[in-house]
């Protein structure tokens, strides 16, 4: 191997984590039978209401986690691209100064 950096995979663990962070609240909201009940009560509120409120807070936390995971992954991809460009040999004849008037 020539010592060039290995290109990043398309699906990285960080991107998979971000996908799960986005899908988890979506599935939790779509699965209505799991929270369609009045009991148990918490602070006088039926389960349906405090589950929804809890889901709003958890969704916010998961979206922030997904954002940071993608941001970190994009930074790694940019660093790889910069390293690959720096490691790539330039075109032949870079050293001669064509077009320079003497």
LINTA-V382593 format. One line per field, one symbol per residue. phi: phi as a letter, one per 40 degrees, with the letter a starting at -180 (. if undefined). burial: + if it has 16 or more other C-alpha atoms within 10 Angstrom, else -. A space follows every 10 residues. Layout:
# LINTA-V382593
phi->???
burial->???
This chain:
# LINTA-V382593
phi->.cgccccccc bcdccccccc cccdcccccc cddcbcacbc cbggccddcc cccccccccc ccccccdccc cccccccccc cccccccccc ccgcccbcgc cb
burial->---------- ---++-++-- ++--+----- ----+----- -----+++++ +---+---+- -++-+++-++ --+------+ ---------- ---------- --
